[in-house]
């Protein structure tokens, strides 16, 4: 079984899944709701939703016979942490560039 962070990045690797996340960011949706936006089978959409759920990016709760898919903002933490590392990389370089430019002005 891959590490949880790996499942999160795997879920984000596919453009269809990223499109699904954008839709779920605005409203909770059933599989049928999501399927209506794509030219693919409902089974294929269910597979994408399963990958997103395995990656911790969405939650699924039952409502009667339906399953409601919702965005899980806390699931994006591994991605944000990964980008924060590289943000500090650029922050250090931009601070050094700013210092060099200010030194040249003097």
C-alpha positions in Angstrom: 0.0 0.0 0.0 1.5 3.4 -1.0 2.1 6.0 1.7 -0.8 8.4 2.3 1.0 11.3 0.8 1.7 9.3 -2.3 -2.0 8.6 -2.6 -2.7 12.3 -2.4 -0.3 13.2 -5.2 -1.5 10.2 -7.3 -5.1 11.6 -7.0 -4.0 15.0 -8.2 -2.0 13.7 -11.1 -5.0 13.2 -13.3 -6.6 16.2 -15.0 -10.1 14.7 -14.7 -9.7 14.3 -11.0 -8.5 17.9 -10.7 -11.6 19.0 -12.6 -13.8 17.0 -10.2 -12.1 18.7 -7.3 -12.9 22.1 -8.7 -16.6 21.1 -9.0 -16.7 19.7 -5.5 -15.0 22.9 -4.2 -18.2 24.8 -5.0 -20.8 22.2 -4.0 -21.3 18.6 -2.7 -22.3 16.2 -5.5 -23.5 12.7 -6.0 -21.8 10.4 -8.5 -24.7 11.1 -10.9 -24.1 14.9 -10.5 -20.4 14.5 -11.3 -21.1 12.1 -14.2 -23.3 14.7 -15.9 -20.2 16.9 -16.5 -18.1 14.2 -18.2 -18.3 12.1 -21.3 -17.5 8.9 -19.6 -19.3 6.1 -17.9 -20.6 6.4 -14.4 -18.2 3.5 -13.4 -15.2 5.5 -14.6 -16.4 8.5 -12.6 -16.8 6.3 -9.6 -13.2 5.1 -10.0 -12.0 8.7 -10.1 -13.9 9.5 -7.0 -12.5 6.4 -5.2 -9.0 7.5 -6.1 -9.8 11.0 -4.7 -11.2 9.5 -1.5 -8.2 7.2 -1.1 -6.0 10.2 -1.4 -7.9 11.9 1.4 -9.0 14.8 -0.9 -12.8 14.1 -0.7 -15.1 12.6 1.8 -18.1 10.4 1.0 -21.2 10.2 3.2 -24.4 8.3 2.6 -27.7 10.2 2.2 -30.4 7.6 1.8 -29.5 5.6 -1.2 -27.1 8.2 -2.5 -23.5 8.8 -1.6 -22.6 12.5 -1.3 -19.0 13.5 -2.3 -17.5 16.6 -0.5 -14.1 18.3 -0.7 -11.9 17.6 2.3 -9.7 20.7 2.6 -7.6 19.0 5.3 -6.6 16.4 2.7 -4.6 19.0 0.8 -2.1 19.5 3.8 0.5 17.1 2.4 0.5 19.1 -0.9 0.7 22.4 0.8 3.6 21.2 3.0 5.4 20.0 0.0 5.0 23.4 -1.7 6.0 25.2 1.4 9.4 23.6 1.3 10.0 25.0 -2.2 8.5 28.4 -1.2 11.3 28.8 1.3 13.8 27.9 -1.5 12.5 30.8 -3.6 12.1 33.1 -0.6 15.8 32.7 0.2 16.8 33.3 -3.5 14.5 36.3 -3.8 15.8 37.9 -0.6 19.4 37.4 -2.0 18.4 39.0 -5.3 16.7 41.9 -3.5 19.9 42.4 -1.5 22.1 42.3 -4.6 19.9 44.9 -6.4 19.8 47.2 -3.4 23.6 46.9 -3.1 24.0 47.8 -6.8 21.8 50.9 -6.3 24.2 52.3 -3.7 
